[in-house]
Amino acid sequence: MDLIEFHSNNWLINGDVTLIQAPDFMKLTADYEWKNSILIDLIEVKEVDTSLLGLIFEWKRQAKKYNKTVNVKNTPANLASLAKLYGVEEFIS
């Protein structure tokens, strides 16, 4: 299973997203062309840490440069808790 399955404008994230995997996610998305806004589906995400928040913020920054948006669905409870702790829950809802 790939870390990210790209389906048109939808990114399905798979497995763990922690400090260990974060560089791999950045490599996979570094050359994304941002022709369209995207929807990130986290339904298959297992273990997370604040690295996933950082990735989402980076993808949102990249998209903004091209006047596109990044939306997130199926946010895991542990990621929602981290976002609330850091006061950034509105950025992942």
Buried (B, 14 or more C-beta within 10 A) or exposed (E): EEBBEEEEEEBBBBBBBBEEBBEEBBEBBEEBEBEEEBBBBBEEBEEBBBBBBBBBBBBBEBBEEEEBEBBBEEBBEBBBEBBEEEEBBEBBE
